[in-house]
Amino acid sequence: MNRPSDQLGEVQAPPQRDPVLLFTPPAVRVLQRDDGTKLLSSPHSLETYPPSLGVWLSQWAEQAPDRDFLCERRSQEQWQRLTYRDAEREVWQIAAGILKECRSVQHPVAILSQNSIEHALLSLAAMQVGMPAMPISTAYSLQSQDFSKLKSIITQTKPSLIFVDDAERYARALLAIEALHEATIVVGERSRVIPRGSKRLSDLRSSGMRQDVKRAFEAVTGDTIAKLLFTSGSTGEPKGVINTQRMLCSNQQARAQLWPFLATTPPVIVDWLPWNHTFGGNHNFNMVLRNGGTLYIDGGRPVPELFEQTVRNLREISPTIYFNVPRGYEALLAALRADATLRQTFFRRLQMLFYAAASLPEHLWTGLREISAQTLGRPLPLVSAWGSTETAPLATDGHFQADRPGVIGLPVPGCELKLLPAGGRYEVRVRGVLVSPGYWGRSDLTAQEFDDEGFYRIGDAVRFVDERAPERGLLFDGRIAEDFKLSTGTWVHVSPLRLRCIEALKPVAQDVVVAGHDRDEIGILIVPNLMACRKLCPELSAGATADAVLHHETLRHHIARALAALRREAPASSTHPTCALLLTEPLSIDAGEITDKGYVNQRTVLRERRHGVEALYTRASLDVIRASA
């Protein structure tokens, strides 16, 4: 599986960068009800798709057997490469071992691993024989202090098999759940430690039982559970979202219909987004598989100690599509501005930029458009989409170039949206083949999440870019549950205010949390970008503590001026914050304040940081920053 690096891979084609050439033209069907509710759907019928992901693996193993499917750095210098032919062979061999080890579909295959070739093979092998794959956030095992979320997941699911890529690294996590399961522990080939009674991944491989695997594979249908993906929600208690084969396959069929260029230019992506999340694990991974592309597994991520790995990979590999979340684009934009070699390699055959998981602040939208125009002579298409773990994830898609950030597009083929009027915007609900049948072992929760017409209550709000021209798409307008009223009875819409605050506070705010429920005025908790804060205070020594940086007068003046600018821009009490507090303690994954993708849960932070919220409204607090005159 090791060959010399070839940064352009097998698939090369002249870049197409014109949205007219890349995308299916936007169109939408709108049905208006008497009560003001609108039903939106695509005028394009969803075309046929296979019963399982494994069909696409077999297709590309036959049609492009020597094309790279997955590439992963196994050392500082070399990429390990797995072709479609080799991937299919290994998936079938591992699937034979899974049939021996796994008791029933009620006991899934748990995966405690970062993105890797082994992780991918085990997940595909489980799904090949109808066993649910259950990738679990590495943060629950490696960053958690109490392992409460990991314990909850294992207790709920009682897995038959638990895979850890490195038994030494996951030793504390394995010890924490030891009494909660009877699973076989399987460890990766690179693990130096083999716990007693465990097996190597290679021990699962078998060239026999092919007929048993074939029968199991042929029995997989669209209703077969492919994955369990756990989300925490606002309570912090993980809930297992059932993802069926039909959800995953119909999602990729819809994607292929809206991005027809995928049929002529198989995607090459460099991606770090974790596979326990639907964005990286369903949208990106499955898009590569559906279209015979190549996925370079990026071991970096947008945090200071790891982002250089991403930069190094992008200096070598030229992607055709690039996916990221806003925090990742913030780090990437700074690197692109500083590194001409990186710019040339990154944009060489890039067809589009795609963001999701959170709205993109205006300065990042503008910066990415400008840097691509400077490099290519015209701005690169920059698009988004919308959905959730429960929609696998694609429910709407911006398959056109919008003129502003936050446009999530239109319903994809096979999806129907119900828009209910809600104070100048719409609560949106989702129905279609891409929607989950519910939650693992939680029929009570499943019943609560669907209305009487079978629409999933996703909890988000949207509005039209232009209600008179609905084909221009929808704008994401925040989470319904995050909004609140001031003591005056005036509603505060958190999502647009959060984005305005981040824009005004750039570059010091990594994120903001909006407070003010039943108060006279709005306050914000600032999640600081410590590196940017240091640069703003050059008079401090390089070794200055984080506390010294966050209390420095220059930084506080910067924030006070930003608050004043927000007040001038929107003077109504419900549209600007009057005070701010810098958070000195990192957000906690254990408490559910933040996910490993960087999404901040507003309600949970407000609950966990209630003393900070109280400080915002205590006039005597010296830590609170107020708008300058």
C-alpha positions in Angstrom: 0.0 0.0 0.0 3.0 2.3 0.0 4.0 4.1 -3.2 5.9 7.3 -3.9 3.9 10.5 -3.4 2.1 11.9 -6.4 0.5 15.1 -5.3 -1.9 15.4 -8.3 -3.0 11.8 -8.0 -4.6 9.9 -10.9 -7.5 12.3 -11.7 -6.5 15.5 -13.5 -8.8 17.8 -15.4 -8.8 21.5 -16.3 -10.4 23.4 -13.4 -14.0 24.5 -13.8 -14.6 27.5 -11.5 -17.7 29.1 -13.0 -20.8 28.4 -10.9 -22.8 28.1 -14.1 -20.7 25.2 -15.2 -20.4 23.5 -11.8 -24.0 23.5 -10.5 -27.5 22.6 -11.4 -29.4 26.0 -11.8 -31.3 26.9 -8.6 -35.1 26.2 -8.6 -37.7 25.6 -5.9 -41.4 24.7 -5.7 -43.4 26.7 -3.1 -46.8 25.8 -1.8 -48.5 28.4 0.4 -51.1 27.3 3.0 -53.9 29.6 4.4 -52.2 29.8 7.8 -49.0 31.3 6.4 -47.1 28.0 6.4 -45.0 27.4 3.3 -44.0 24.0 1.9 -40.7 24.0 -0.1 -39.4 21.3 -2.3 -37.1 20.7 -5.2 -38.6 20.5 -8.7 -36.0 17.8 -9.5 -37.0 14.3 -8.6 -34.5 12.2 -6.7 -33.0 9.7 -9.1 -32.3 6.1 -8.2 -29.5 5.1 -5.8 -28.2 1.8 -4.5 -29.3 0.1 -1.3 -26.0 0.5 0.4 -22.6 2.3 0.3 -20.9 -1.0 -0.4 -22.2 -1.0 -3.9 -20.2 2.1 -4.7 -17.1 0.5 -3.2 -17.5 -2.5 -5.5 -18.2 -0.2 -8.5 -15.0 1.7 -8.2 -12.9 -1.4 -7.4 -14.0 -2.6 -10.8 -14.0 0.6 -12.8 -10.9 2.3 -11.3 -9.1 -0.4 -9.3 -5.7 1.4 -9.1 -7.1 4.8 -8.2 -6.2 6.0 -4.7 -9.2 6.0 -2.4 -7.7 6.9 1.0 -4.3 8.4 1.8 -2.8 8.9 5.2 0.6 10.1 6.5 2.1 7.1 8.4 5.4 9.0 8.9 6.6 12.5 8.5 7.6 11.9 4.9 5.4 9.3 3.3 1.7 8.9 2.5 0.2 5.4 2.9 -2.1 4.9 0.0 -5.0 2.5 -0.3 -6.5 1.9 -3.8 -10.1 1.0 -4.4 -9.1 -2.6 -5.3 -7.2 -3.0 -2.0 -9.9 -1.3 0.0 -12.6 -3.6 -1.3 -10.5 -6.7 -0.6 -9.7 -5.6 3.0 -13.3 -4.6 3.7 -14.5 -8.0 2.8 -11.8 -9.7 4.9 -12.5 -7.6 7.9 -16.2 -8.0 7.5 -15.7 -11.8 7.9 -14.1 -11.2 11.3 -17.0 -8.9 12.3 -19.5 -11.6 11.5 -17.7 -13.9 13.9 -17.3 -11.3 16.7 -20.6 -9.4 16.7 -23.6 -10.9 18.3 -26.4 -8.9 16.6 -27.3 -5.6 15.1 -28.4 -4.5 18.6 -24.7 -4.5 19.6 -22.8 -2.1 17.2 -19.2 -1.8 16.3 -17.7 1.1 18.4 -14.8 3.0 17.0 -12.5 5.0 19.3 -10.1 6.5 16.8 -9.2 9.6 14.9 -9.7 9.6 11.1 -7.5 6.9 9.6 -7.4 4.2 7.0 -8.0 1.5 9.7 -11.0 3.5 11.0 -12.5 3.7 7.5 -11.9 0.0 6.7 -13.6 -1.1 9.9 -16.5 1.2 9.5 -17.1 0.1 5.9 -16.7 -3.5 6.8 -19.3 -3.3 9.6 -21.8 -1.6 7.2 -21.0 -4.2 4.5 -22.6 -6.9 6.7 -25.4 -4.8 8.2 -23.7 -4.1 11.5 -24.0 -0.5 12.7 -20.7 1.4 12.8 -20.5 3.7 15.8 -17.6 6.3 15.6 -17.3 8.1 19.0 -15.8 11.5 19.4 -12.1 11.2 20.4 -12.7 14.1 22.8 -14.8 11.9 24.9 -11.8 9.5 25.4 -8.8 11.8 25.1 -9.8 15.2 26.4 -12.5 14.3 28.9 -11.6 14.1 32.6 -14.6 12.1 33.8 -15.5 10.1 30.7 -19.2 10.6 31.4 -20.2 10.9 27.8 -18.2 7.8 26.8 -19.7 5.8 29.6 -23.2 6.9 28.7 -22.7 5.8 25.0 -21.3 2.4 26.0 -24.0 1.8 28.5 -26.7 2.7 26.0 -25.4 0.5 23.2 -23.5 -2.4 24.7 -21.2 -2.8 21.7 -20.0 -6.2 20.5 -16.7 -4.8 19.4 -14.7 -1.8 20.5 -11.8 -0.7 18.2 -9.0 1.6 19.5 -6.3 2.6 17.1 -3.7 3.0 20.0 -4.4 1.0 23.2 -1.8 3.0 25.1 -3.3 6.3 24.2 -6.8 5.2 25.0 -5.8 3.2 28.2 -7.6 5.5 30.6 -10.8 5.5 28.5 -10.7 1.7 28.2 -10.3 1.4 32.0 -13.2 3.8 32.6 -15.7 1.6 30.6 -14.2 -1.8 31.5 -17.2 -2.8 33.6 -19.8 -1.5 31.2 -19.5 -3.9 28.3 -18.6 -7.5 27.2 -17.1 -6.4 23.9 -14.1 -7.7 22.1 -11.3 -5.1 22.2 -9.6 -4.7 18.8 -6.5 -2.5 18.5 -4.8 -1.0 15.5 -1.7 -2.4 13.9 0.5 0.5 15.2 -0.4 0.0 18.8 2.6 -1.0 20.9 0.3 -2.2 23.7 -2.1 -5.2 23.3 -4.4 -5.4 26.3 -5.0 -8.9 27.7 -7.8 -10.7 25.8 -7.8 -8.2 22.9 -7.0 -8.7 19.2 -5.1 -6.9 16.5 -7.2 -5.6 13.6 -5.2 -8.0 11.4 -6.7 -10.9 13.5 -10.1 -10.0 12.1 -9.0 -10.4 8.5 -10.0 -13.6 6.9 -10.0 -14.7 3.3 -12.6 -17.4 4.2 -16.3 -16.9 4.9 -16.7 -15.0 1.6 -20.1 -16.6 1.0 -21.3 -15.6 4.5 -20.2 -12.1 3.9 -21.8 -12.1 0.5 -25.1 -13.3 2.0 -25.0 -10.6 4.7 -24.1 -7.9 2.2 -27.0 -8.9 -0.1 -29.4 -8.7 2.8 -28.5 -5.0 3.5 -31.4 -2.7 2.5 -32.1 0.9 2.7 -33.7 0.4 6.1 -30.6 -1.2 7.5 -28.9 0.8 10.2 -25.6 2.0 8.8 -24.3 4.2 11.6 -25.0 5.5 15.1 -23.8 9.1 15.5 -24.0 10.6 18.9 -24.9 14.2 19.5 -25.1 15.9 22.9 -27.8 18.5 22.4 -28.3 21.2 25.0 -28.5 18.9 27.9 -25.1 17.3 27.5 -26.5 13.8 27.5 -25.5 11.9 24.3 -28.3 10.6 22.1 -27.7 8.1 19.3 -29.0 9.3 15.9 -29.9 6.3 13.7 -28.4 6.7 10.2 -29.8 4.2 7.7 -28.3 3.2 4.4 -31.1 4.9 2.6 -30.3 8.2 4.3 -26.6 8.0 3.4 -27.2 6.9 -0.2 -30.0 9.3 -1.0 -28.0 12.1 0.4 -25.2 11.4 -2.0 -27.5 11.0 -4.9 -29.0 14.4 -4.2 -25.5 15.9 -4.0 -24.5 14.3 -7.3 -27.6 15.8 -9.0 -26.8 19.3 -7.7 -23.0 19.2 -8.4 -22.9 17.5 -11.8 -19.2 18.3 -12.2 -18.5 15.4 -9.8 -19.3 13.0 -12.7 -16.5 14.3 -14.8 -14.0 15.4 -12.1 -13.9 12.8 -9.2 -13.2 14.9 -6.1 -9.8 15.1 -4.4 -10.1 16.5 -0.9 -7.7 17.1 2.0 -9.9 16.9 5.0 -9.6 16.9 8.8 -13.3 17.0 9.8 -13.9 14.1 12.3 -15.9 11.1 11.1 -18.0 10.9 14.2 -19.7 14.1 12.9 -22.1 14.0 10.0 -20.2 16.7 8.0 -16.9 14.9 7.7 -18.1 11.3 8.1 -21.2 11.4 5.9 -21.1 14.3 3.6 -17.4 14.4 2.8 -16.3 10.8 3.1 -19.4 9.4 1.3 -19.1 12.0 -1.5 -15.6 10.8 -2.2 -16.8 7.1 -2.2 -19.9 7.9 -4.3 -17.9 9.6 -7.0 -14.7 7.5 -7.1 -12.6 10.3 -5.6 -9.5 10.4 -3.3 -9.5 11.5 0.3 -6.2 12.7 1.9 -6.8 12.3 5.6 -5.5 15.5 7.2 -4.0 14.9 10.7 -4.1 18.6 11.4 -6.9 20.7 12.7 -7.5 24.5 13.3 -5.7 24.7 16.7 -2.3 26.3 17.1 -0.4 23.1 17.9 -1.8 21.1 14.9 -2.6 23.6 12.2 0.9 23.5 10.7 0.2 19.9 9.7 -2.8 21.1 7.6 -0.6 23.7 6.0 2.1 21.2 5.2 -0.5 18.9 3.6 -2.0 21.7 1.5 1.5 22.7 0.3 1.8 19.2 -1.2 -1.7 18.2 -2.3 -4.0 20.3 -4.5 -7.6 19.6 -3.7 -10.4 20.0 -6.2 -12.9 21.0 -3.4 -12.1 22.3 0.0 -14.4 21.8 3.1 -14.1 23.5 6.4 -15.8 25.2 9.3 -15.5 28.9 10.0 -12.8 28.4 12.6 -10.7 26.4 10.1 -11.1 29.1 7.4 -9.9 31.7 9.8 -6.6 29.9 10.3 -6.3 29.0 6.6 -6.9 32.6 5.4 -4.1 33.9 7.6 -1.8 31.1 6.2 -2.8 31.8 2.6 -2.0 35.5 2.9 1.4 34.8 4.3 2.6 32.0 2.0 2.7 32.3 -1.8 3.7 28.7 -2.3 0.7 27.5 -0.3 -1.6 29.8 -2.3 -0.4 28.4 -5.6 -0.7 24.8 -4.6 -4.0 25.2 -2.8 -5.8 27.0 -5.7 -4.1 25.1 -8.5 -7.1 22.9 -9.4 -9.6 24.0 -6.7 -13.1 24.3 -8.1 -14.9 25.6 -5.0 -14.8 26.4 -1.3 -17.5 25.0 1.0 -18.3 26.0 4.6 -20.9 24.6 7.0 -21.5 23.8 10.7 -21.8 27.5 11.5 -22.3 30.8 9.6 -19.3 32.4 8.1 -18.4 35.9 9.5 -18.3 38.7 7.0 -14.6 39.3 7.2 -13.8 35.6 6.4 -16.3 35.6 3.5 -14.7 38.8 2.0 -11.2 37.6 2.7 -11.6 34.2 1.1 -13.2 35.8 -2.0 -10.4 38.3 -2.3 -7.5 35.9 -1.8 -8.9 33.6 -4.5 -9.5 36.5 -6.9 -5.9 37.7 -6.4 -4.6 34.2 -7.1 -6.9 33.1 -9.9 -8.1 36.3 -11.5 -11.7 35.9 -10.4 -13.2 34.9 -7.0 -13.7 31.2 -6.4 -17.3 29.9 -5.8 -17.9 30.0 -2.0 -21.0 28.0 -1.0 -22.7 26.4 1.9 -25.5 24.0 2.8 -27.6 23.1 5.8 -28.8 20.0 7.7 -28.0 18.0 10.8 -27.0 14.6 12.0 -30.6 13.6 11.7 -30.6 14.5 7.9 -27.3 12.7 7.0 -26.7 15.8 6.6 -27.8 17.5 3.4 -31.3 19.0 3.6 -30.6 22.3 1.7 -27.8 23.2 -0.6 -26.5 26.5 -1.9 -25.7 25.2 -5.4 -25.2 28.8 -6.7 -23.0 31.7 -5.8 -24.7 33.8 -3.2 -23.9 37.5 -2.8 -23.4 37.2 1.0 -22.5 34.7 3.6 -25.1 32.6 5.5 -27.2 31.6 2.4 -28.0 27.9 2.9 -29.7 27.4 -0.5 -32.8 25.4 -1.3 -34.2 22.0 -0.5 -32.3 19.1 -2.2 -34.1 16.4 -4.3 -35.9 14.1 -1.9 -36.3 16.7 0.8 -39.4 18.8 1.8 -39.2 21.8 4.1 -42.1 23.1 6.2 -41.7 26.8 7.1 -43.9 28.1 10.0 -44.1 31.9 10.5 -42.2 32.9 13.7 -41.9 36.6 14.3 -40.5 37.8 11.0 -38.7 34.6 10.2 -39.7 30.9 9.9 -39.2 27.9 12.0 -38.1 25.2 9.6 -38.9 21.4 9.7 -37.7 18.6 7.4 -39.3 15.5 5.8 -38.0 13.1 3.3 -36.0 9.9 2.7 -32.9 11.6 4.1 -34.4 12.0 7.6 -33.5 9.6 10.5 -36.2 7.3 11.7 -35.2 8.3 15.3 -32.9 7.7 18.2 -31.3 4.5 19.5 -33.4 3.1 22.4 -35.3 6.4 22.8 -38.8 6.0 21.3 -40.0 8.7 23.7 -37.5 11.2 22.3 -38.3 10.1 18.7 -42.0 10.8 19.2 -41.2 14.3 20.5 -39.0 15.3 17.6 -41.6 14.7 14.8 -44.8 16.6 14.2 -48.2 15.1 13.2 -47.3 15.4 9.5 -44.0 13.5 10.0 -41.7 16.6 9.7 -38.6 16.5 11.9 -38.5 19.5 14.3 -34.9 20.5 13.7 -35.2 23.6 15.9 -33.6 26.1 13.4 -35.0 29.3 12.0 -34.6 30.6 8.4 -35.7 33.5 6.3 -35.7 34.1 2.5 -33.0 36.1 0.9 -35.9 37.6 -1.1 -39.4 36.3 -0.5 -40.5 37.6 -3.9 -37.7 35.5 -5.5 -37.5 32.3 -3.5 -35.0 30.7 -5.9 -32.4 33.1 -4.4 -32.4 30.8 -1.4 -32.8 30.7 2.4 -30.7 32.4 5.0 -29.9 30.5 8.3 -31.3 32.6 11.1 -30.2 30.8 14.2 -31.5 28.3 16.7 -35.1 28.9 17.9 -34.1 27.8 21.4 -31.2 30.3 21.6 -33.3 33.4 21.2 -34.6 35.2 24.3 -36.5 38.3 25.4 -35.2 41.2 27.3 -37.1 42.5 30.3 -38.9 44.9 27.9 -40.4 41.9 26.1 -38.3 42.5 23.0 -36.9 39.5 21.3 -33.1 39.1 20.8 -32.2 37.0 17.8 -28.9 35.5 18.8 -27.4 34.1 15.6 -27.2 37.4 13.6 -26.1 39.3 16.6 -23.4 36.8 17.4 -22.0 37.2 13.8 -22.1 41.0 14.1 -20.2 40.9 17.4 -17.5 38.5 16.0 -17.1 40.8 13.0 -16.8 44.0 15.2 -14.4 42.3 17.6 -12.1 40.7 15.0 -9.5 39.4 15.4 -9.7 38.9 19.2 -13.0 37.0 19.4 -12.9 33.3 18.5 -16.6 33.2 19.4 -19.1 35.0 21.5 -22.0 33.9 23.7 -24.9 36.3 24.0 -26.6 36.8 27.4 -29.5 39.0 28.6 -32.6 36.8 29.2 -35.0 38.9 31.2 -32.4 41.6 31.6 -32.6 45.2 30.6 -29.6 45.0 28.2 -27.5 42.5 26.3 -24.1 41.3 27.4 -21.6 39.0 25.8 -19.1 36.4 27.0 -16.1 36.5 24.6 -14.2 33.3 23.8 -10.8 34.9 23.1 -8.4 34.1 20.3 -5.4 34.2 22.6 -2.8 34.4 19.8 -4.6 37.4 18.2 -4.9 39.0 21.6 -1.1 38.7 22.1 -0.4 40.3 18.8 -2.7 43.2 19.7 -0.5 43.9 22.7 3.1 44.0 21.3 4.4 45.8 24.4 3.9 42.6 26.4 6.8 40.1 26.6 6.6 36.9 24.7 6.3 35.0 28.0 3.4 37.0 29.4 0.8 34.8 30.9 -2.7 34.4 29.4 -4.1 36.3 32.4 -1.8 39.2 31.7 -2.8 39.3 28.0 -6.6 39.2 28.8 -6.4 42.0 31.3 -4.1 44.3 29.2 -5.4 47.8 28.7 -4.9 47.8 24.9 -7.1 44.7 24.5 -9.8 46.1 26.8 -9.8 49.4 24.8 -10.1 47.5 21.5 -13.2 45.7 22.9 -14.7 48.9 24.3 -14.4 50.6 21.0 -16.0 47.6 19.2 -19.0 47.7 21.6 -19.4 51.4 20.9 -19.3 50.7 17.2 -22.0 48.1 17.5 -24.2 50.5 19.5 -23.8 53.2 16.8 -24.6 50.7 14.1 -27.8 49.4 15.8 -28.9 51.5 18.7 -32.0 49.5 19.8 -31.5 47.6 23.0 -32.2 44.3 21.4 -29.6 44.7 18.6 -26.3 45.5 20.4 -24.4 44.4 23.6 -23.5 47.0 26.2 -20.9 45.0 28.1 -18.5 42.1 27.6 -16.5 39.7 29.7 -13.4 37.8 28.4 -13.6 34.1 29.4 -10.3 33.1 31.0 -11.1 29.4 31.3 -11.3 27.3 28.0 -14.7 25.9 27.1 -15.3 22.4 28.3 -16.2 19.4 26.1 -17.2 17.4 29.2 -19.7 20.1 30.1 -21.0 20.2 26.5 -20.0 23.8 26.0 -18.1 23.1 22.8 -17.8 20.2 20.3 -14.6 18.9 18.7 -15.5 20.8 15.5 -15.5 24.0 17.5 -19.3 24.6 17.6 -20.2 26.5 20.8 -23.5 25.6 22.5 -24.8 29.0 23.6 -27.4 27.7 26.2 -24.9 25.3 27.8 -22.2 28.0 28.2 -24.7 30.4 29.8 -25.7 27.7 32.3 -22.1 26.6 33.1 -20.8 30.2 33.2 -23.7 31.7 35.2 -21.2 33.5 37.5 -19.7 35.2 34.5 -23.2 36.1 33.3 -24.0 37.6 36.7 -20.8 39.6 36.6 -21.9 41.2 33.4 -24.8 42.8 35.3 -22.8 43.7 38.4 -21.8 47.4 38.0 -18.9 47.0 40.5 -17.2 44.2 38.5 -13.8 45.3 37.3 -13.5 42.5 34.8 -16.5 43.7 32.8 -15.7 45.9 29.7 -18.3 48.5 28.7 -18.7 50.5 25.5 -16.4 53.5 25.2 -18.0 56.9 25.1 
